[in-house]
Amino acid sequence: MFNAIGIVIYMAVAFVLSTTIIGGFVASGTAFMIAAISYLLMGVKIKKKGVFTISGILLGLVALSGGHIPHSIFAAIGGVICDFVIGNYENKGRIILGYGLFALADFLGTVVPILLFGTASFVERATKWKMSEEQINQAISYFSVSWTIGFGILTFILACIGAFIAIKLLKKHFKKAGVI
């Protein structure tokens, strides 16, 4: 249930933000920031290794359904990394770091393939999305190593902010209510 809520939040935020060029690049970080409460409530409630691996695989399956193979692989890898970093859910800093790395891996899955293999696949998808030639050229200008690093750092920071707020909310509201 928590994964479904997290994925719905992720998809809704990504859909809305992807209506602009810059929005598409910050969609992953913003979506993970907003979905943090759902994902972390699930993780803290279950407290078992593999929770985020499953989340990454499910998110990857959603990406795969849209034909985004690299994105699906990176999402699954991000889930594994997140589980490894979080460990036993005893350290809040590790939870925040792991969640930020999960979001970063997800973001990289959308950008790194274009950096490595060229923009042809992006241009093909953008044409299907009815983007104008000017919009396509503007978007392509952001597919560089420097922009990827900048947007990657922003994605990581946004996810960490979401995780930090989620941990505070979990402690303040959900723990008192006996949910966790």
Backbone torsions as a table, in degrees:
resi	resn	phi	psi	omega
1	MET	NA	-46.2	-179.0
2	PHE	-63.9	-38.6	176.7
3	ASN	-62.2	-42.0	179.8
4	ALA	-62.0	-43.9	178.9
5	ILE	-63.5	-45.0	179.0
6	GLY	-60.6	-42.4	-179.3
7	ILE	-68.8	-39.8	178.1
8	VAL	-63.2	-43.8	177.3
9	ILE	-61.6	-47.1	179.9
10	TYR	-56.4	-50.6	-177.1
11	MET	-64.4	-41.4	-179.4
12	ALA	-63.8	-47.3	-179.6
13	VAL	-64.8	-45.6	-179.6
14	ALA	-62.2	-39.3	179.6
15	PHE	-62.9	-46.9	-178.5
16	VAL	-66.0	-46.8	-177.0
17	LEU	-70.0	-29.3	-177.6
18	SER	-74.1	5.0	176.0
19	THR	-79.7	-8.5	174.5
20	THR	-124.9	159.8	-178.1
21	ILE	-62.7	-56.3	-179.2
22	ILE	-64.0	-38.2	179.2
23	GLY	-56.5	-37.1	178.2
24	GLY	-63.3	-32.3	-179.5
25	PHE	-80.5	-24.1	179.2
26	VAL	-102.9	1.8	-176.0
27	ALA	-60.7	-44.2	-176.6
28	SER	-62.7	-49.7	-179.2
29	GLY	-63.1	-42.8	179.6
30	THR	-66.0	-42.5	179.4
31	ALA	-63.1	-43.8	178.5
32	PHE	-66.8	-33.9	177.5
33	MET	-62.4	-45.8	-177.1
34	ILE	-73.8	-35.4	-177.9
35	ALA	-82.7	-2.6	-175.5
36	ALA	-55.5	-40.8	-176.9
37	ILE	-61.7	-40.6	179.6
38	SER	-67.1	-49.7	-178.6
39	TYR	-64.3	-44.1	-176.8
40	LEU	-74.6	-32.2	174.0
41	LEU	-61.1	-43.5	177.8
42	MET	-60.7	-50.0	-177.7
43	GLY	-62.0	-46.0	-177.6
44	VAL	-70.1	-32.9	179.3
45	LYS	-71.6	-42.7	-177.2
46	ILE	-83.4	-41.3	178.5
47	LYS	51.3	47.1	177.6
48	LYS	-131.1	146.9	174.5
49	LYS	-63.5	142.3	178.2
50	GLY	104.6	-12.6	-178.7
51	VAL	-59.8	-47.8	-178.2
52	PHE	-80.2	-23.9	173.1
53	THR	-62.8	-45.3	177.0
54	ILE	-62.8	-42.6	177.8
55	SER	-59.6	-43.6	178.9
56	GLY	-64.4	-40.1	178.5
57	ILE	-65.2	-43.8	179.3
58	LEU	-64.1	-43.1	176.6
59	LEU	-63.2	-38.6	176.9
60	GLY	-63.8	-37.0	177.9
61	LEU	-65.5	-36.0	176.0
62	VAL	-64.2	-44.6	178.4
63	ALA	-63.5	-40.6	-179.8
64	LEU	-63.8	-34.3	178.9
65	SER	-64.2	-22.0	176.2
66	GLY	-95.6	6.3	178.4
67	GLY	83.8	14.5	-176.8
68	HIS	-97.4	77.5	-175.5
69	ILE	-61.5	-50.2	179.7
70	PRO	-60.0	-40.1	179.3
71	HIS	-60.4	-41.6	-179.1
72	SER	-65.2	-39.1	179.5
73	ILE	-67.1	-46.3	-179.6
74	PHE	-64.1	-37.6	178.7
75	ALA	-63.2	-43.0	178.9
76	ALA	-65.5	-43.5	177.7
77	ILE	-62.4	-40.5	177.3
78	GLY	-59.9	-39.1	177.1
79	GLY	-63.4	-41.7	178.6
80	VAL	-63.9	-46.3	179.2
81	ILE	-60.7	-43.7	180.0
82	CYS	-58.8	-48.5	178.7
83	ASP	-59.4	-42.8	-179.5
84	PHE	-62.5	-45.7	-177.9
85	VAL	-68.7	-42.8	-177.3
86	ILE	-64.7	-39.5	179.2
87	GLY	68.2	-118.5	-174.1
88	ASN	-99.2	14.1	177.1
89	TYR	65.0	23.2	-179.5
90	GLU	-94.1	-20.2	-175.3
91	ASN	-112.2	115.9	-178.0
92	LYS	-62.4	-36.9	179.0
93	GLY	-62.9	-39.9	178.4
94	ARG	-68.9	-34.7	177.1
95	ILE	-64.0	-46.1	179.9
96	ILE	-63.5	-46.8	179.6
97	LEU	-61.5	-47.1	-179.8
98	GLY	-59.9	-44.0	180.0
99	TYR	-65.6	-39.9	177.3
100	GLY	-62.5	-38.9	178.4
101	LEU	-69.6	-34.0	175.0
102	PHE	-59.2	-48.4	179.9
103	ALA	-64.6	-41.5	-179.8
104	LEU	-61.6	-44.4	178.6
105	ALA	-61.0	-41.4	178.0
106	ASP	-59.8	-46.9	178.7
107	PHE	-60.3	-47.1	-177.6
108	LEU	-61.7	-30.4	178.1
109	GLY	-64.8	-20.1	178.9
110	THR	-93.5	-21.1	-172.7
111	VAL	-110.2	-42.0	-174.8
112	VAL	-57.3	-42.8	179.2
113	PRO	-58.9	-34.5	179.3
114	ILE	-70.7	-38.6	177.2
115	LEU	-65.2	-39.1	-176.2
116	LEU	-79.6	-38.9	-170.8
117	PHE	-113.1	3.2	177.1
118	GLY	95.4	173.9	-172.1
119	THR	-94.0	2.9	-176.3
120	ALA	-57.2	-43.8	-179.1
121	SER	-66.0	-37.4	177.7
122	PHE	-65.5	-45.0	-179.0
123	VAL	-60.9	-41.0	178.5
124	GLU	-60.7	-47.4	178.8
125	ARG	-66.1	-42.1	-178.0
126	ALA	-62.8	-35.9	177.4
127	THR	-65.0	-41.3	176.8
128	LYS	-63.7	-31.8	179.8
129	TRP	-80.7	1.7	178.5
130	LYS	67.7	31.9	174.2
131	MET	-75.4	143.3	177.4
132	SER	-74.4	165.4	178.8
133	GLU	-61.2	-38.0	178.3
134	GLU	-63.3	-43.7	178.6
135	GLN	-64.8	-41.7	178.9
136	ILE	-61.8	-45.7	179.3
137	ASN	-63.9	-37.9	177.7
138	GLN	-64.7	-44.8	179.3
139	ALA	-62.9	-43.0	-179.5
140	ILE	-60.3	-32.3	-179.4
141	SER	-63.9	-20.1	178.5
142	TYR	-89.4	-7.8	178.3
143	PHE	-86.3	73.6	176.3
144	SER	-135.2	164.0	-179.3
145	VAL	-61.3	-43.3	-177.2
146	SER	-64.9	-44.2	178.0
147	TRP	-66.1	-38.4	179.2
148	THR	-62.4	-42.4	177.8
149	ILE	-62.1	-46.4	180.0
150	GLY	-61.4	-49.7	179.1
151	PHE	-67.7	-31.2	176.3
152	GLY	-65.3	-44.4	177.2
153	ILE	-62.3	-43.6	178.5
154	LEU	-61.8	-42.6	177.8
155	THR	-58.9	-48.5	179.8
156	PHE	-59.3	-46.3	-178.6
157	ILE	-63.9	-45.8	-179.9
158	LEU	-60.9	-43.5	179.0
159	ALA	-64.8	-40.2	178.3
160	CYS	-64.9	-39.3	175.9
161	ILE	-61.5	-45.4	177.8
162	GLY	-60.1	-42.5	179.4
163	ALA	-66.1	-41.0	178.8
164	PHE	-61.0	-47.7	178.7
165	ILE	-63.6	-42.2	179.8
166	ALA	-61.0	-42.0	179.2
167	ILE	-63.2	-41.2	177.3
168	LYS	-62.1	-44.5	179.7
169	LEU	-66.1	-39.3	179.1
170	LEU	-61.3	-44.9	-179.3
171	LYS	-66.8	-44.3	-174.2
172	LYS	-73.5	-42.1	-171.8
173	HIS	-108.5	-49.4	-172.5
174	PHE	-76.2	-36.4	177.6
175	LYS	-67.3	-43.2	178.0
176	LYS	-63.1	-33.2	-179.2
177	ALA	-80.2	-7.8	179.4
178	GLY	82.4	12.8	179.9
179	VAL	-72.9	-34.4	178.0
180	ILE	-124.8	NA	NA
